[in-house]
Amino acid sequence: MTEHVEWSEAETPAPPAPTAVTPADAADAARLVAFGLQPKLAPARDQEYTELLRRYREDPAFARLADAVAAGLGLVVLEVSPRAGMAVTAAEDSVFAVRMGDYARRTAADSGDRFLHGLAHLAVAALAFPRPEDLADDSYIGRVTVNGVDAFVRQACRRLEERAEERGENTDPATDAPGLEAAWRIWARRSATGATKDARRPAASTTGIVAKALAFLTDSGFLQRTGDDNGGTYRTTARYQLQVRDMAGNAALAELSELGVVPVTDGTATLLPAEDTDALDLVAEAGLPFHS
């Protein structure tokens, strides 16, 4: 005969009590987020950073606490890993958000130039990671140049102009119209290099705008400058790959990527030859040694 044993509520094992969060835990979580806000700091170069990353990965309660601190500051955690550190991006309402209008105003007096600055950033992202699998591969490194980005945008301008002509659309509307259809018209009118008395690159030229975008991305820990050829050469970082993954659904980025200006078939990327390069106002030696 089998004896039936009744378990009383008092005998049911109680779940373990949650560990109380201490002020020291909160301070450590905030410290980790602070490290994440220093994008040029490599985790391997700071022992405390490395230890806090290890704790985040091994202690779920601490990870939740750090995520909560980030969320309270209006930050979105993209990844926490030894390769990227605590990679965060600012939500739209965060005090850490950099708005394109503010960015453009710091670089030019003409408010219309914000289209050009925005297009430069879109072009860098599209060239750095031209295929979805490039974004998915953590080991992938994209390479861009100042002159190459300008050449890419000008070929994209040509494609957009051809598309507008095929549709019978006005190819010379007001420059304050939204979207890529307006941005390409402004870019195409602008000189690639301009001229100054001391041979500097004018900030209002398109290569000047691209150089500003790449310098900003470098200061933000998204790119690393590797040389001076072709106006300046740069390679992507893990943080930039995560950032572009986050914006991959951006309609303008998708539209720019789908223009077919950068065909990729075997893991390398290059510009399609233009039918009439003389009309593109390309800078000299706009070579594009993009990817390794």
C-alpha positions as CSV (number, residue, x, y, z in Angstrom):
1,M,0.0,0.0,0.0
2,T,1.3,3.4,-0.9
3,E,1.0,6.0,1.8
4,H,-0.3,9.4,0.5
5,V,1.6,12.2,2.0
6,E,0.0,15.7,2.3
7,W,2.3,18.6,2.0
8,S,1.2,21.6,3.9
9,E,1.8,25.2,2.8
10,A,4.3,25.6,5.6
11,E,6.3,22.7,4.3
12,T,6.6,24.1,0.7
13,P,10.1,25.4,0.1
14,A,10.1,29.1,0.0
15,P,11.8,30.9,-2.8
16,P,15.1,32.5,-1.9
17,A,14.8,36.0,-0.7
18,P,16.1,38.6,-3.2
19,T,19.4,40.1,-2.2
20,A,19.0,43.7,-1.1
21,V,20.6,46.3,-3.4
22,T,23.2,48.2,-1.5
23,P,24.5,51.7,-2.2
24,A,27.8,50.2,-3.3
25,D,26.0,48.1,-5.9
26,A,24.2,51.1,-7.2
27,A,27.5,53.0,-7.3
28,D,29.1,50.1,-9.3
29,A,26.2,50.0,-11.7
30,A,26.5,53.7,-12.3
31,R,30.2,53.4,-12.7
32,L,29.7,50.8,-15.4
33,V,27.3,53.1,-17.3
34,A,29.8,55.9,-16.9
35,F,32.4,53.7,-18.6
36,G,30.0,53.1,-21.4
37,L,29.7,56.8,-21.9
38,Q,33.4,56.9,-22.7
39,P,33.2,55.2,-26.1
40,K,36.9,55.5,-26.9
41,L,37.9,53.7,-23.7
42,A,38.8,50.1,-24.5
43,P,37.8,47.7,-21.7
44,A,41.0,45.8,-21.9
45,R,42.9,48.9,-20.9
46,D,41.0,49.4,-17.6
47,Q,41.0,46.7,-14.9
48,E,37.9,48.2,-13.1
49,Y,36.0,48.3,-16.4
50,T,36.9,44.7,-17.2
51,E,35.8,43.6,-13.7
52,L,32.5,45.4,-13.9
53,L,31.8,43.9,-17.3
54,R,32.5,40.4,-15.9
55,R,30.1,41.1,-13.0
56,Y,27.4,42.3,-15.4
57,R,27.6,39.0,-17.4
58,E,27.8,36.8,-14.3
59,D,25.4,38.5,-11.9
60,P,21.8,38.9,-13.3
61,A,20.8,41.2,-10.5
62,F,23.7,43.5,-11.1
63,A,22.9,43.5,-14.8
64,R,19.3,44.5,-14.2
65,L,20.5,47.3,-11.9
66,A,23.0,48.6,-14.5
67,D,20.3,48.4,-17.2
68,A,17.9,50.4,-14.9
69,V,20.5,53.1,-14.3
70,A,21.1,53.4,-18.1
71,A,17.3,53.5,-18.7
72,G,17.0,56.3,-16.1
73,L,19.5,58.3,-18.1
74,G,17.6,57.8,-21.3
75,L,20.2,55.3,-22.7
76,V,19.6,52.1,-24.6
77,V,22.0,49.3,-23.9
78,L,23.1,47.8,-27.3
79,E,25.6,45.2,-26.0
80,V,27.7,44.5,-23.0
81,S,30.8,42.5,-24.0
82,P,34.6,42.5,-23.8
83,R,34.9,43.6,-27.4
84,A,32.5,46.6,-27.2
85,G,32.4,47.3,-23.5
86,M,29.0,48.7,-22.3
87,A,27.8,50.0,-25.7
88,V,24.9,52.4,-25.2
89,T,23.0,54.8,-27.5
90,A,20.9,57.7,-26.4
91,A,17.2,57.6,-26.7
92,E,15.5,60.6,-28.5
93,D,14.5,62.2,-25.2
94,S,17.9,61.6,-23.5
95,V,20.1,64.5,-22.3
96,F,22.9,62.7,-24.1
97,A,21.2,62.7,-27.5
98,V,22.9,64.6,-30.3
99,R,20.4,66.0,-32.7
100,M,21.3,66.6,-36.3
101,G,20.0,70.2,-36.1
102,D,22.4,70.9,-33.2
103,Y,25.2,69.1,-34.9
104,A,24.8,71.0,-38.1
105,R,24.5,74.4,-36.4
106,R,27.9,73.7,-34.7
107,T,29.5,73.2,-38.1
108,A,27.7,75.7,-40.4
109,A,25.6,78.8,-40.3
110,D,23.3,77.7,-43.1
111,S,20.4,75.7,-41.6
112,G,19.8,74.0,-44.9
113,D,23.1,72.2,-44.5
114,R,21.6,69.9,-42.0
115,F,20.4,67.8,-45.0
116,L,24.0,67.5,-46.2
117,H,25.3,66.5,-42.7
118,G,22.6,63.9,-42.3
119,L,23.3,62.5,-45.8
120,A,27.0,62.3,-45.0
121,H,26.3,60.2,-42.0
122,L,23.9,57.9,-43.9
123,A,26.5,57.4,-46.6
124,V,29.2,56.5,-44.2
125,A,26.9,53.8,-42.6
126,A,25.9,52.5,-46.0
127,L,29.5,52.2,-47.2
128,A,30.9,50.8,-44.1
129,F,28.3,47.9,-44.0
130,P,26.9,47.4,-47.5
131,R,25.4,44.0,-46.8
132,P,23.2,42.7,-44.0
133,E,25.7,39.9,-43.3
134,D,28.4,42.6,-42.7
135,L,26.3,43.9,-39.8
136,A,25.7,40.4,-38.5
137,D,29.4,39.4,-38.5
138,D,31.1,40.6,-35.3
139,S,34.5,40.2,-36.9
140,Y,33.7,42.4,-40.0
141,I,35.6,45.7,-40.3
142,G,34.4,48.4,-42.7
143,R,36.7,51.0,-44.2
144,V,35.8,54.4,-45.6
145,T,37.6,57.5,-46.9
146,V,36.6,61.1,-47.1
147,N,36.9,61.3,-50.8
148,G,35.2,57.9,-51.3
149,V,32.1,58.9,-49.3
150,D,31.8,62.1,-51.3
151,A,32.2,60.1,-54.6
152,F,29.5,57.6,-53.4
153,V,27.0,60.4,-52.5
154,R,27.6,62.1,-55.9
155,Q,26.9,58.8,-57.7
156,A,23.8,58.3,-55.5
157,C,22.8,61.9,-56.5
158,R,23.0,60.9,-60.2
159,R,20.9,57.8,-59.6
160,L,18.2,59.8,-57.7
161,E,18.2,62.4,-60.5
162,E,17.7,59.8,-63.1
163,R,14.9,58.3,-61.0
164,A,13.2,61.6,-60.7
165,E,13.4,62.2,-64.4
166,E,11.9,58.8,-65.2
167,R,9.0,59.7,-63.0
168,G,8.6,63.1,-64.6
169,E,9.2,64.8,-61.3
170,N,10.6,68.3,-60.9
171,T,14.4,68.0,-60.6
172,D,14.9,71.5,-59.2
173,P,12.4,72.1,-56.3
174,A,12.9,74.1,-53.2
175,T,15.8,72.9,-51.1
176,D,13.8,72.7,-47.9
177,A,11.9,69.7,-49.1
178,P,12.3,66.6,-46.9
179,G,14.1,63.3,-47.5
180,L,16.8,62.2,-49.8
181,E,15.1,63.7,-52.9
182,A,15.9,67.1,-51.5
183,A,19.3,66.3,-50.0
184,W,20.8,65.0,-53.3
185,R,19.8,68.3,-55.1
186,I,21.6,70.3,-52.4
187,W,24.7,68.0,-52.5
188,A,24.9,68.0,-56.3
189,R,25.0,71.8,-56.4
190,R,27.7,72.1,-53.8
191,S,31.4,72.1,-54.7
192,A,33.3,69.0,-53.6
193,T,36.4,70.9,-52.5
194,G,35.9,74.6,-52.9
195,A,38.9,76.9,-52.5
196,T,40.6,78.9,-49.8
197,K,43.6,81.1,-49.9
198,D,45.7,78.8,-47.7
199,A,44.6,75.6,-49.6
200,R,42.5,74.3,-46.6
201,R,39.3,72.3,-47.3
202,P,36.3,74.6,-46.7
203,A,33.9,73.4,-44.1
204,A,31.0,74.1,-46.5
205,S,32.4,71.9,-49.3
206,T,31.0,68.4,-49.5
207,T,34.3,66.8,-48.6
208,G,34.5,69.2,-45.7
209,I,31.1,68.0,-44.5
210,V,32.2,64.4,-44.9
211,A,35.4,65.1,-43.0
212,K,33.4,66.7,-40.2
213,A,31.1,63.6,-40.0
214,L,34.1,61.2,-39.9
215,A,35.9,63.3,-37.3
216,F,32.7,63.3,-35.1
217,L,32.3,59.5,-35.4
218,T,36.0,59.1,-34.5
219,D,35.6,61.3,-31.4
220,S,32.5,59.3,-30.5
221,G,34.5,56.0,-30.6
222,F,32.7,54.7,-33.7
223,L,35.6,55.0,-36.1
224,Q,39.4,54.9,-35.9
225,R,41.5,57.0,-38.3
226,T,44.1,54.9,-40.1
227,G,45.8,57.3,-42.6
228,D,45.6,60.4,-44.6
229,D,45.1,59.0,-48.1
230,N,42.0,60.1,-50.1
231,G,41.2,62.9,-47.7
232,G,41.5,60.6,-44.6
233,T,41.0,56.8,-44.2
234,Y,39.0,55.2,-41.4
235,R,38.0,51.8,-40.0
236,T,34.9,50.9,-38.1
237,T,34.8,49.8,-34.5
238,A,32.5,47.3,-32.7
239,R,30.5,50.2,-31.3
240,Y,29.8,51.6,-34.8
241,Q,28.6,48.3,-36.0
242,L,26.2,48.1,-33.1
243,Q,25.0,51.6,-33.8
244,V,24.3,50.9,-37.5
245,R,22.5,47.7,-36.5
246,D,20.3,49.8,-34.3
247,M,19.5,52.2,-37.2
248,A,19.3,49.6,-39.9
249,G,15.5,50.0,-40.2
250,N,16.0,53.7,-41.0
251,A,14.0,54.4,-44.2
252,A,16.6,56.8,-45.6
253,L,19.5,54.4,-45.0
254,A,17.5,51.6,-46.7
255,E,16.8,53.9,-49.7
256,L,20.4,54.9,-50.0
257,S,21.6,51.3,-49.8
258,E,19.1,50.1,-52.4
259,L,20.3,52.6,-55.1
260,G,22.8,50.0,-56.4
261,V,25.8,52.3,-56.3
262,V,27.9,49.9,-54.2
263,P,27.6,46.3,-55.6
264,V,29.1,43.6,-53.3
265,T,29.6,40.1,-54.6
266,D,32.6,38.5,-53.0
267,G,33.1,40.3,-49.7
268,T,34.6,43.5,-51.2
269,A,32.8,46.7,-52.1
270,T,33.5,49.3,-54.8
271,L,31.7,52.1,-56.6
272,L,30.0,51.2,-59.9
273,P,31.7,53.2,-62.7
274,A,29.7,56.3,-63.6
275,E,28.6,56.8,-67.2
276,D,29.8,60.4,-67.2
277,T,32.3,60.9,-64.4
278,D,33.2,64.4,-65.7
279,A,29.7,65.6,-64.6
280,L,30.0,64.2,-61.1
281,D,32.4,66.9,-59.7
282,L,34.5,64.1,-58.1
283,V,37.6,65.0,-56.1
284,A,40.9,63.7,-57.3
285,E,41.9,60.2,-56.2
286,A,38.5,59.3,-54.7
287,G,39.7,55.7,-54.4
288,L,37.7,53.4,-52.2
289,P,39.8,50.7,-50.5
290,F,36.8,49.9,-48.3
291,H,37.1,46.5,-46.8
292,S,39.5,43.9,-45.6
